[in-house]
Every structure is written in C-alpha cells, then in structure tokens.
C-alpha cells in the first residue's frame, strides 16, 4: 500500500525535463539497499531494463532478517510480490520474455526440497514437479527455448551429483557416475549446449564440463599461457558467459602460471577448439585475486570483477598487505583497464560478488562494499552519455488515454499520425511505436507497476501524458 500511495502522489507531480544529463561514471542506486548486517546476494536485469536485487535484509519488529527480491523503481527499491522464502536467495536470472527466476537454499514447505521461483510480473510461482532438487542451488542458466538449468551443491541419496533441468513441466537430473563436485557457474551456448563450471571432478580434475545429452564430458582445458602449453587450469571456475559468436569465456581462481603459482588471475576464452588468455603482456588483466563474476556485452566488451584490487598487494616477509580499492575491469577488444578512474571510479571498499549488464550496456554491481552510511549498495555505471531524463514535449491535449491507471492495455486517442515513445518515470527509455489516427492500443502487460510518460511527436504538434501501470 505504501508503494502504491507513493506512485499516486508522484503521479500528481507532472514533471517533464528538457535537458539530457551526461551520466558516464559510477552512481549509487538509492542510499544503500540494506544495513551492514544484511547481505546482497544476487543481481539481474531483464530485456526491458528493469534491475532486481536479492538478499537477506533487515526486517521488522517480528522478524529481524528476511529474504526477498527488490526491484529498482526509478528512485528507490521496492519488494516485488510479497514473497519471503525461508532461507537465502543465492542466484537470479531472467529469460528473453522478461520472466525473473530466483533460487538458493530455500525450500518448499511440503516436500522440503529446494525449488526455483518464477516472477512473471504479477505473481510468484514455484517450479516444482518431477525429481526433487537440493540442498543448494547457486547457478541458473536459461536456454533460448526456455529450458532452465540449475546447479550448485546438488546430489541424491547416494551422494551422486547432478545438474537439474526444467523442461516446462518437471525437473530431471543430468547425472553421470564420473561427474562429482560443486557447480558454481552454468552457461548455455546459442545451439543449446550446456556447460558447467566450478570445483568439479571429472576425468583428471577438470573444472569445466559440457552435457552431450546423456553424459558429462570434459572440455579440453589445456591452455596456452604466456608461452607455456599443456597445463591444466589450476583453480576452480566461478563464472561463465558466451559472446555473440558463441565463444565461451571462463573466470575464477585459476592463474596464468601453473608451474610456480606466481601468476595472476585471468579470463580464458574457448573458441571450440583451443583456449587463450584474453589480453596478454602489457594488455593483460594482471589481477591478484579471484574473478568471481564476468559479463560479455553484445558489443564484445567484457566486464570482470571479484576480489582483486587496483593496487598490487605486497608482502613484507610476515604479512600480505592490501591497498587500493576493488574495481570492475573492462576489456575493450584490445586491452584491460579499470572501468572509470579518478573522481568517477567505483572505489569499492569490499569485494564485488555480482555484475550484470542491461540492454544499453550499463553495468550494475553488488557485493561487500558499502556507502558512507555503512550500508551495502548497488552501484551503476552508465555506458555512454545517456538521456537520464525524459525529453520535453508541450503539454497540449492532442494525446489522451483510457483507462488510466491501467492494468494491461490502454487506448490512446490522437489527432494526427506520428511517433509515440514510452519512458519510465526515472527517464529510462522503453519503446517507440508508429501510431495512426484516430485510435491506437498500447500493451503494458510486460511492464512492471509504476509511472510512465508517453511522448507523442506528430507533423504539427507534440504532447506528453503520464500513465500509471498498476
């Protein structure tokens, strides 16, 4: 009720900005999502640009801490769906239709099994049926056909490990007697092939495997590293992602010196035939610490973060001293560099545990870093000078709508043909649609509740209108 009341009050204030704001740097979403005793566990974005965060947050008088998923609504975080599972949410993921999925070590009250929860924009539902899964899900991957894969610490009564597959109706277990260990990352390529990485034992301690439809097979992990050929990855895999050309990228705690263990962590690229290190020599990443999260953008840029800092730790003979701050590294196709420096830098005072991109290649990160109020936060980096406000339009009556507020569809009445643009109240661009007189219909069903601004530009006039999506 409080959130709906705020929407109603905000709707009374028809504010339309006329200038574009250059927002290329790190900013905080809100003033700290949670207090220092709480935990932000995962982030996700959907195709519409919505941002979600999960965690174990400070509660109320009767419950000190509670798990939930929050959505960023323009200027604040809001709990979605009033769903409060009985334990941690460890991972979030979205599909191409904008559905949000959450998993962790929370359980179903009836079966005691872990489950994956689905948010369709209106309700939370449990994906249950078929095989039970558990005791801990910490990785999700969704194929283009909607198949969902879940990994983590999953084993049956005989202690046989597996990855779980949801086919839209029930769960099945992808099992192999030679497959053993903890899955920390999953990824599906554009042909639907599934890859699992982590601390996995599979034929000589391979850390990366793929499912061929009936068995788990090791991916060739002989890596060419700084002139050394034929050594295995010497640490676990914590993150996987694919680029537009179906190349696989892996990162984790492995280093590029397998002989003396004096190397640095790096991002490895698998082109289907051979492995290579992304950036070498003076263009290398050169991180001292694990890489816990990566994201590959359609542009080809790669973003990486974890427990590494922008100054090299030094050893005084007794202790290892850390200096500098945690940061996000960007690969631009030629070299690695810190994403924004000097006054625009992130300057994180704790490790970064999750990193996601939206459709505009804006970067969102969370982890163990705090703001000046000692609250954990979600930080955003804008990829380019963006219109973070809504363009100006004259407030004339050429554009009207019914109903308003609306649930799914709104009917628009216009006086001439033109172009209609839809923005979230925060300034986020949603869509453009060509419209013709006298009436046109706009589908809002896929959008979250909130305030939106419609801008109409015709040959002889322009106008704006605010719409509330309930």
C-alpha positions in Angstrom: 0.0 0.0 0.0 2.8 2.4 0.8 4.4 1.8 -2.6 1.0 2.4 -4.4 0.5 5.6 -2.4 3.9 6.9 -3.4 3.0 6.2 -7.0 -0.2 8.1 -6.6 1.5 11.1 -5.1 4.2 11.1 -7.7 1.6 11.0 -10.5 0.2 14.3 -9.2 3.6 15.9 -9.9 3.7 16.1 -13.8 7.4 17.0 -14.2 9.0 16.8 -17.7 12.7 17.6 -18.0 14.1 19.2 -21.1 17.8 18.5 -20.8 19.9 15.4 -21.2 22.3 14.5 -18.3 25.8 13.2 -19.0 26.0 10.2 -16.8 29.2 8.4 -17.6 30.5 7.3 -14.2 29.6 5.3 -11.1 26.4 6.2 -9.2 24.6 4.5 -6.4 21.1 3.2 -6.8 19.4 4.7 -3.7 21.1 5.4 -0.5 22.1 1.9 0.4 19.9 -1.1 -0.2 20.5 -2.8 3.2 22.2 -2.2 6.5 25.7 -3.5 7.2 24.5 -6.7 8.9 22.5 -7.7 5.8 23.6 -9.3 2.6 23.0 -8.6 -1.1 23.3 -12.0 -2.8 22.4 -11.5 -6.5 21.5 -9.1 -9.3 19.6 -9.4 -12.5 18.3 -7.3 -15.4 15.6 -8.1 -17.8 15.2 -7.1 -21.5 13.1 -4.1 -20.6 16.0 -2.7 -18.4 14.5 -3.5 -15.0 17.0 -4.1 -12.3 16.5 -6.6 -9.5 18.5 -7.4 -6.4 18.0 -10.2 -3.9 19.4 -10.6 -0.4 18.9 -11.3 3.3 17.7 -7.9 4.5 16.8 -6.2 7.8 13.2 -7.0 8.6 10.6 -5.6 11.1 9.8 -5.9 14.8 8.8 -9.6 14.5 11.4 -10.8 12.0 14.9 -9.4 12.2 16.0 -10.5 8.8 14.1 -11.7 5.8 14.9 -12.9 2.2 13.2 -11.2 -0.7 13.7 -9.7 -4.2 13.6 -6.0 -4.7 13.2 -4.0 -7.9 14.7 -0.6 -8.6 11.7 1.7 -9.3 13.2 5.0 -10.5 14.4 6.4 -7.2 14.0 3.6 -4.6 13.9 -0.2 -4.1 10.6 -1.9 -3.7 9.9 -5.6 -2.7 8.1 -7.4 -5.5 5.3 -9.8 -5.0 5.5 -10.1 -1.2 7.4 -13.3 -1.5 9.6 -14.1 1.5 11.3 -17.6 1.2 12.5 -19.4 4.3 16.3 -19.0 3.5 18.8 -17.4 1.2 18.2 -16.5 -2.4 21.6 -17.2 -4.0 21.0 -16.5 -7.7 18.7 -14.6 -10.0 18.2 -15.0 -13.8 15.8 -13.7 -16.4 14.6 -15.1 -19.7 14.1 -13.4 -23.1 10.4 -12.8 -22.2 11.3 -10.8 -19.0 10.3 -13.5 -16.5 12.5 -13.5 -13.4 13.8 -16.6 -11.7 15.2 -17.0 -8.2 16.9 -19.9 -6.5 19.0 -20.7 -3.4 18.8 -22.9 -0.4 15.2 -22.0 0.5 12.9 -25.0 0.4 9.3 -25.9 -0.2 7.3 -26.4 2.9 5.6 -29.6 1.7 8.5 -31.6 0.2 11.5 -30.0 1.9 13.1 -29.7 -1.5 14.8 -26.7 -2.9 12.9 -25.1 -5.8 13.2 -22.3 -8.4 10.7 -19.5 -8.0 9.3 -17.6 -11.1 8.1 -14.0 -11.1 6.0 -13.2 -14.3 5.4 -9.6 -13.4 2.3 -10.3 -11.5 2.8 -13.4 -9.3 5.5 -15.7 -7.9 5.1 -19.4 -8.6 7.1 -22.5 -7.7 8.7 -24.6 -10.4 8.1 -28.0 -8.8 7.4 -31.4 -10.2 9.4 -34.5 -11.2 12.7 -35.0 -9.3 13.4 -33.1 -6.1 16.5 -30.9 -6.1 18.8 -29.8 -3.4 20.3 -28.9 -1.0 21.7 -25.7 -2.5 21.2 -24.0 -5.9 23.7 -21.3 -6.7 23.7 -21.2 -10.5 21.0 -20.8 -13.1 21.1 -20.8 -16.9 18.2 -20.4 -19.3 18.3 -21.6 -22.9 16.7 -19.7 -25.8 13.9 -22.3 -25.9 13.1 -21.6 -22.2 14.7 -24.7 -20.7 16.1 -23.9 -17.3 19.2 -25.5 -15.8 20.1 -25.3 -12.1 23.4 -26.2 -10.5 25.1 -25.9 -7.1 25.5 -28.5 -4.4 23.0 -31.0 -5.8 23.2 -34.6 -5.0 20.8 -37.6 -4.4 20.5 -40.1 -1.6 23.5 -42.0 -2.9 25.6 -38.8 -3.0 25.6 -38.7 -6.8 26.0 -35.2 -8.1 23.9 -33.7 -10.9 22.6 -30.6 -12.7 18.8 -30.2 -12.7 16.9 -29.5 -15.9 13.4 -27.9 -16.1 11.5 -28.7 -19.3 8.5 -26.5 -18.6 6.7 -29.3 -16.7 9.1 -31.1 -14.4 12.6 -31.4 -13.2 15.0 -34.2 -14.3 18.6 -34.9 -13.2 21.5 -34.7 -15.6 23.7 -37.3 -13.9 27.0 -39.2 -14.8 28.9 -41.5 -12.4 32.1 -39.7 -13.3 30.6 -36.2 -12.5 31.3 -35.1 -8.9 31.6 -31.8 -7.2 30.1 -28.3 -6.8 28.8 -26.3 -9.8 29.4 -22.6 -9.4 28.5 -21.5 -12.9 26.3 -22.6 -15.8 26.0 -21.3 -19.4 24.1 -22.3 -22.5 25.5 -21.6 -26.0 23.4 -20.4 -28.9 22.9 -24.0 -30.1 21.6 -25.1 -26.7 24.7 -26.9 -25.4 25.1 -26.7 -21.6 28.3 -26.0 -19.9 29.0 -26.4 -16.1 32.0 -24.9 -14.3 33.1 -25.0 -10.7 35.0 -27.2 -8.3 34.2 -30.3 -10.4 36.0 -33.6 -10.5 35.6 -35.2 -14.0 38.4 -37.2 -15.6 41.6 -35.8 -14.1 40.2 -32.9 -12.1 38.6 -31.0 -14.9 36.9 -27.8 -13.8 34.7 -27.4 -16.8 32.3 -29.9 -18.4 29.6 -30.0 -21.0 26.5 -32.2 -21.3 26.2 -34.1 -24.6 22.6 -35.3 -24.0 23.5 -38.4 -22.0 26.8 -37.8 -20.3 29.1 -35.1 -18.8 32.3 -34.7 -20.9 35.3 -32.6 -20.0 36.1 -29.5 -22.1 39.7 -29.5 -23.3 41.4 -27.4 -20.7 44.9 -27.4 -22.0 45.6 -23.7 -22.1 48.3 -21.8 -23.8 49.6 -19.4 -21.2 52.4 -17.0 -21.7 54.3 -19.5 -23.9 53.6 -22.5 -21.7 51.5 -25.2 -23.3 49.7 -28.2 -21.9 49.0 -27.3 -18.2 45.6 -27.7 -16.6 43.7 -24.8 -15.1 44.9 -24.7 -11.5 41.8 -23.3 -9.8 38.0 -23.5 -9.9 35.7 -21.8 -12.3 33.3 -19.2 -10.8 31.9 -17.5 -13.9 30.9 -18.4 -17.5 29.5 -16.4 -20.4 29.2 -16.5 -24.2 29.7 -13.8 -26.8 27.6 -13.3 -29.9 29.9 -15.6 -31.9 29.5 -18.5 -29.4 32.9 -18.2 -27.9 32.9 -19.3 -24.2 34.6 -17.2 -21.5 35.6 -18.6 -18.1 37.0 -17.0 -15.0 37.6 -17.9 -11.4 40.6 -18.6 -9.2 42.9 -20.1 -11.8 46.1 -18.3 -12.7 48.4 -18.0 -15.7 51.4 -19.6 -14.0 50.8 -23.2 -13.4 54.3 -24.1 -12.5 55.3 -21.8 -9.7 51.8 -20.4 -8.8 53.1 -16.9 -9.1 50.8 -15.8 -11.8 47.7 -13.6 -11.9 44.0 -14.5 -12.5 42.7 -14.0 -16.0 39.7 -14.5 -18.2 40.1 -17.6 -20.5 38.4 -17.8 -23.9 37.4 -21.1 -25.6 36.6 -20.9 -29.3 35.5 -24.5 -29.5 39.0 -25.8 -30.4 41.6 -24.0 -28.3 41.9 -21.9 -25.1 43.5 -18.5 -25.0 44.1 -15.8 -22.4 42.1 -12.6 -23.0 44.8 -10.0 -23.0 48.5 -10.8 -22.6 51.7 -8.9 -21.8 51.1 -5.2 -21.3 47.4 -5.7 -22.2 46.8 -8.5 -19.6 44.4 -8.1 -16.8 47.0 -8.9 -14.1 44.7 -9.4 -11.1 45.8 -10.6 -7.7 42.6 -12.3 -6.5 39.9 -14.4 -7.9 37.5 -13.3 -10.6 34.0 -14.1 -9.3 31.8 -12.6 -12.0 32.0 -11.7 -15.7 29.6 -10.4 -18.3 30.1 -10.3 -22.1 28.3 -7.5 -23.9 26.9 -7.8 -27.5 29.5 -5.1 -28.4 32.3 -7.6 -27.5 33.3 -5.7 -24.4 34.0 -7.9 -21.4 33.5 -6.9 -17.8 35.1 -8.7 -14.8 35.1 -8.2 -11.0 35.8 -10.1 -7.9 38.3 -10.0 -5.0 41.0 -8.1 -7.0 42.1 -4.5 -6.3 43.6 -1.7 -8.4 46.9 -1.8 -6.5 49.1 -4.9 -6.1 49.3 -6.4 -2.6 52.7 -6.6 -1.2 54.4 -9.0 1.2 56.6 -7.6 4.0 58.0 -11.0 4.9 55.3 -11.7 7.5 52.0 -10.3 6.3 50.3 -9.6 3.0 49.2 -6.0 2.8 46.2 -5.0 0.7 46.0 -1.5 -0.8 43.8 0.3 -3.3 40.2 -0.5 -3.9 38.1 -3.2 -5.6 37.1 -2.3 -9.1 35.4 -3.5 -12.3 37.8 -4.3 -15.2 36.8 -3.8 -18.8 38.2 -5.5 -21.9 37.6 -3.3 -25.0 38.9 -5.8 -27.6 42.4 -4.6 -27.2 43.3 -4.2 -23.5 42.0 -4.4 -20.0 41.5 -1.2 -17.9 39.7 -0.1 -14.8 36.1 1.0 -15.6 36.2 4.7 -14.8 39.0 6.2 -12.8 39.8 9.2 -10.6 36.7 11.0 -9.4 34.4 8.7 -11.5 35.8 5.5 -10.1 33.9 2.9 -8.1 36.3 2.9 -5.2 34.7 -0.2 -3.7 35.8 -0.9 -0.1 34.8 -4.6 -0.3 34.8 -7.4 -2.9 32.4 -7.4 -5.8 30.3 -10.6 -6.0 27.9 -10.0 -8.8 27.9 -8.0 -12.1 25.2 -7.7 -14.7 24.5 -5.6 -17.8 21.3 -4.1 -19.2 20.4 -3.7 -22.9 22.3 -0.4 -23.0 25.4 -1.9 -21.6 25.1 -0.1 -18.3 26.9 -2.1 -15.6 25.4 -2.9 -12.2 27.5 -4.4 -9.4 26.9 -5.5 -5.8 28.9 -7.2 -3.1 30.5 -6.5 0.2 31.2 -2.8 -0.4 29.4 0.0 1.5 28.4 3.6 1.1 29.3 6.4 3.5 26.4 5.4 5.8 27.9 1.8 6.1 25.0 0.4 4.1 25.6 -2.2 1.4 24.8 -0.8 -2.0 24.2 -1.5 -5.7 26.3 0.7 -8.0 25.6 1.6 -11.6 28.0 2.6 -14.4 26.4 4.3 -17.4 28.0 3.1 -20.6 27.7 6.4 -22.5 26.1 9.8 -22.2 22.5 8.8 -21.7 19.3 10.6 -21.6 18.6 10.0 -17.9 15.7 12.5 -18.1 12.6 12.5 -20.3 12.7 14.7 -23.4 10.5 17.8 -23.4 7.1 17.9 -25.0 4.4 20.5 -25.0 1.5 19.8 -22.6 -1.3 20.1 -25.1 -4.4 17.9 -25.4 -3.5 16.1 -28.6 -2.9 12.8 -26.7 -5.4 11.2 -24.3 -5.7 7.7 -22.9 -8.2 5.4 -21.3 -8.1 3.8 -18.7 -5.6 5.5 -16.6 -4.4 3.8 -14.2 -4.3 0.7 -16.4 -3.5 -3.0 -15.8 -2.6 -4.3 -19.3 -3.9 -2.3 -22.2 -4.5 1.4 -22.7 -6.4 3.0 -25.6 -4.9 6.2 -27.0 -6.6 8.9 -28.9 -4.5 11.1 -31.2 -5.3 13.9 -33.7 -2.7 13.1 -36.3 -0.3 10.3 -37.3 3.1 10.3 -35.6 5.6 8.6 -33.3 4.9 7.5 -29.8 7.7 7.0 -27.2 7.3 5.4 -23.8 9.6 6.2 -20.9 9.7 5.1 -17.3 9.3 7.9 -14.9 13.0 7.6 -14.0 13.9 8.5 -17.6 14.6 5.0 -18.8 13.6 4.6 -22.5 11.2 1.7 -23.1 9.9 1.7 -26.7 9.0 3.6 -29.9 5.8 3.0 -31.8 4.4 4.5 -35.0 0.7 5.4 -34.5 -2.1 6.4 -36.8 -5.3 8.3 -36.2 -7.7 8.2 -34.6 -7.1 5.5 -32.1 -4.3 3.0 -31.2 -3.8 0.5 -28.4 -0.6 0.1 -26.3 0.2 -3.1 -24.5 1.6 -2.6 -20.9 1.3 -6.1 -19.7 5.0 -6.9 -19.8 5.9 -3.8 -17.8 6.2 -3.6 -14.0 3.9 -1.4 -12.0 5.0 2.2 -12.0 4.7 5.6 -13.6 5.4 6.0 -17.3 5.5 9.0 -19.6 4.1 8.9 -23.2 5.6 11.3 -25.7 3.8 11.9 -29.0 5.5 13.7 -31.9 3.4 14.5 -34.9 3.9 16.6 -38.0 2.2 19.6 -36.5 2.3 19.0 -32.7 3.8 17.2 -29.8 2.4 16.3 -26.4 3.1 14.3 -23.3 1.0 12.2 -21.0 1.7 10.3 -17.8 0.2 6.8 -17.4 0.1 4.7 -14.2 0.6 0.9 -14.7 -1.0 -0.9 -11.7 
